[in-house]
């Protein structure tokens, strides 16, 4: 009788280790291994993973699949110096939602720790300080040669007029009186120029004055006006 009891205990422990060494699952009929999970139709909730798999394939060509991560994905490995290794994506990444750091609208910036190249347009809200909202470049006759409107929430469409020597008017569709405005004349080392601007009372027009630095007289000069 004693020998029989030992055999039963050993067999029971071996069975428990065999299940615990792969995957432990809850619910009746749930999978106890990855191969079982692939063959079962119901959802499986695993309580823990003991084994580490060098690779795992989810979905197939033309079928795909959806993987739910209701939490955080991290890399717990370190390099030879003990620094944490980042999570690495070895292919192009498509994001169908927003990219953010922390909870929604917490004003914590996303940190890009490398150079960035964008094959498209970058737009910001008009109330974000420190980033360009619009820019217009005019030649000395008041003709726009280049312009960009970089706001997503409000159009700043611009036009340029030339009323007299060295005097230009840049008109906006929206009020820019609460923005920082920079005017850069296109003078040269032999004919340096300086520029100043006055914003109208309604905030929609900037009068630009360009003068010869040496003589002080107003002169026609190409310039760039930037709104921040």
Order of alpha helices (4+ residues) and beta strands (2+ residues): alpha-beta-alpha-beta-beta-beta-beta-beta-beta-beta-beta-beta
